Amino acid sequence: MTIGIALLGTGGIATRGFAPAVRAVAGAELVAVLSRDRARGEAFARQFDIPEVYDDLDALLRSPRVQAVIVATPDAIHEPQVIAAAAAGVHVLCEKPMTTTYAGCLRMAEAVRASGITFAMGYTLRFSAALQRVAELLQAGRLGQVRYARLLWAVKGAYGPEAWRAHRPQAHYWALSAVGTHLLDLLRWYFGEPASVGGAMVRPAYGGPNDELSTLVFDYPGRLVAELTASVLFAGGNRLELYGDAGTLVGENLFGMQAAPPTLTCNGEPVAYPPNNPFVDEVADFVQAIEARRPPRATLDDGVRNVQILEAAQQGPLSRPLPPYP
Ligand SMILES: NC(=O)c1ccc[n+]([C@@H]2O[C@H](COP(=O)([O-])OP(=O)(O)OC[C@H]3O[C@@H](n4cnc5c(N)ncnc54)[C@H](OP(=O)(O)O)[C@@H]3O)[C@@H](O)[C@H]2O)c1
């Protein structure tokens, strides 16, 4: 059985990640693409040998070839596109974050549950062979109880102030949408649900509505404190540090498509893992989840909870002002 997949959006991740990945997965076929601009859609279709091009989502969803969509558009647009796909009975792999608001996620979740479609979240780090190896080491107790986890991912350039992530209504987060939401998902995967969130979300350079540099600190009472930092103001930060009462694990350049070589050490010793393309494994998991009617690795609940936590951080008082020094 082959699942016919349509790509919604012709941007960065559709081009670099998903179009090549769908073509590499046995049992998946790239059958359609949606673009606001027909000429751009046709150019994309020629590049990736896609038979159908649409500039109207409802028309795409009526195509008998389309059984699933990958939603690779700006965050705010995920909500109407996912709800339309669910209403049409079309399976969805939705890019992260699920959408811009928790209320929007709940509306999407209601539509997905009512439809019975398979819904997967695009938390690609869950498909990284290196980060899976880290999960295995944690599971095997190689670090003992982790007491402190620290994740840093900084990007610059591709996520500039002119792009949609910096602006409302397409995005409600900039650094946290670009990369921080992935780190939050990684913490939930490794350590489960935090009890509280603190930290800082700041906009020191451009002063727009969305965060440019965020540090979120999560309390796991009786176990550990974990922090993540996401930024669009500088490049070169791509680091994972886990400190347990029996060992230390350090990784560099493990997040995203890095030019720099990745490294991973546990207690100072290099850790081996088979290199993989996480996007290929993510699409393969989505296709297998549809066929086997089983949950995908990153679920609807992972999408909803992630945005709920981001929103709690954005709306709550993350830090207390200090009294002036006398
Ligand atoms: N999993 C990952 O590692 C990963 C990495 C990067 C991005 N993402 C996620 O994937 C989604 C797309 O990100 P991206 O980096 O590919 O963005 P992008 O390069 O800006 O592409 C987004 C595409 O969406 C379409 N679109 C539809 N309505 C739009 C609008 N109002 N404004 C702008 N574009 C619109 C555009 O295609 P047309 O012009 O052809 O309509 C555009 O090319 C986001 O949710 C993002 O968070 C995930």
The ligand as a Tripos MOL2 file, in Angstrom:
@<TRIPOS>MOLECULE
LIG
   48    52     1     0     0
SMALL
NO_CHARGES

@<TRIPOS>ATOM
      1 N1         10.9820   20.2190   12.1200 N.am      1 LIG1
      2 C1         11.9250   21.1020   11.8670 C.2       1 LIG1
      3 O1         13.0950   20.8840   12.1350 O.2       1 LIG1
      4 C2         11.5330   22.4220   11.2300 C.ar      1 LIG1
      5 C3         12.5100   23.2340   10.6520 C.ar      1 LIG1
      6 C4         12.1130   24.4320   10.0650 C.ar      1 LIG1
      7 C5         10.7740   24.8160   10.0800 C.ar      1 LIG1
      8 N2          9.8430   24.0290   10.6900 N.ar      1 LIG1
      9 C6          8.4180   24.4440   10.7350 C.3       1 LIG1
     10 O2          7.8560   24.3120    9.4360 O.3       1 LIG1
     11 C7          6.9360   25.3750    9.1800 C.3       1 LIG1
     12 C8          7.4280   26.1470    7.9470 C.3       1 LIG1
     13 O3          8.7040   26.7220    8.2490 O.3       1 LIG1
     14 P1          9.7530   27.1190    7.1020 P.3       1 LIG1
     15 O4         11.0300   27.4020    7.7790 O.co2     1 LIG1
     16 O5          9.7240   26.1240    5.9940 O.co2     1 LIG1
     17 O6          9.0970   28.5020    6.6260 O.3       1 LIG1
     18 P2          9.2260   29.2040    5.2160 P.3       1 LIG1
     19 O7         10.5380   28.8790    4.5870 O.co2     1 LIG1
     20 O8          8.8620   30.6220    5.4050 O.co2     1 LIG1
     21 O9          8.1070   28.4610    4.3460 O.3       1 LIG1
     22 C9          6.7330   28.5280    4.6840 C.3       1 LIG1
     23 C10         5.9140   28.3180    3.4280 C.3       1 LIG1
     24 O10         4.5180   28.4110    3.7710 O.3       1 LIG1
     25 C11         3.7730   28.9470    2.6910 C.3       1 LIG1
     26 N3          2.8740   29.9840    3.2030 N.ar      1 LIG1
     27 C12         1.5240   29.9190    3.2150 C.ar      1 LIG1
     28 N4          1.0170   31.0230    3.7550 N.ar      1 LIG1
     29 C13         2.0320   31.8210    4.0810 C.ar      1 LIG1
     30 C14         2.1080   33.1110    4.6550 C.ar      1 LIG1
     31 N5          1.0040   33.8100    5.0100 N.pl3     1 LIG1
     32 N6          3.3370   33.6610    4.8600 N.ar      1 LIG1
     33 C15         4.4470   32.9780    4.5200 C.ar      1 LIG1
     34 N7          4.4260   31.7270    3.9620 N.ar      1 LIG1
     35 C16         3.2260   31.1650    3.7370 C.ar      1 LIG1
     36 C17         4.7900   29.5200    1.7250 C.3       1 LIG1
     37 O11         4.7570   28.7320    0.5500 O.3       1 LIG1
     38 P3          4.0840   29.4210   -0.7510 P.3       1 LIG1
     39 O12         4.7140   30.7860   -0.8340 O.co2     1 LIG1
     40 O13         4.4750   28.5360   -1.8730 O.co2     1 LIG1
     41 O14         2.6220   29.4660   -0.4740 O.co2     1 LIG1
     42 C18         6.1410   29.4200    2.4090 C.3       1 LIG1
     43 O15         7.1680   29.0670    1.5090 O.3       1 LIG1
     44 C19         6.8930   26.2030   10.4710 C.3       1 LIG1
     45 O16         5.8260   25.8190   11.2840 O.3       1 LIG1
     46 C20         8.2050   25.8790   11.1430 C.3       1 LIG1
     47 O17         8.1780   26.0630   12.5420 O.3       1 LIG1
     48 C21        10.2080   22.8420   11.2410 C.ar      1 LIG1
@<TRIPOS>BOND
     1     1     2 1
     2     2     3 2
     3     2     4 1
     4     4     5 ar
     5     4    48 ar
     6     5     6 ar
     7     6     7 ar
     8     7     8 ar
     9     8     9 1
    10     8    48 ar
    11     9    10 1
    12     9    46 1
    13    10    11 1
    14    11    12 1
    15    11    44 1
    16    12    13 1
    17    13    14 1
    18    14    15 2
    19    14    16 1
    20    14    17 1
    21    17    18 1
    22    18    19 2
    23    18    20 1
    24    18    21 1
    25    21    22 1
    26    22    23 1
    27    23    24 1
    28    23    42 1
    29    24    25 1
    30    25    26 1
    31    25    36 1
    32    26    27 ar
    33    26    35 ar
    34    27    28 ar
    35    28    29 ar
    36    29    30 ar
    37    29    35 ar
    38    30    31 1
    39    30    32 ar
    40    32    33 ar
    41    33    34 ar
    42    34    35 ar
    43    36    37 1
    44    36    42 1
    45    37    38 1
    46    38    39 2
    47    38    40 1
    48    38    41 1
    49    42    43 1
    50    44    45 1
    51    44    46 1
    52    46    47 1
@<TRIPOS>SUBSTRUCTURE
     1 LIG1         1 GROUP 0 **** ****
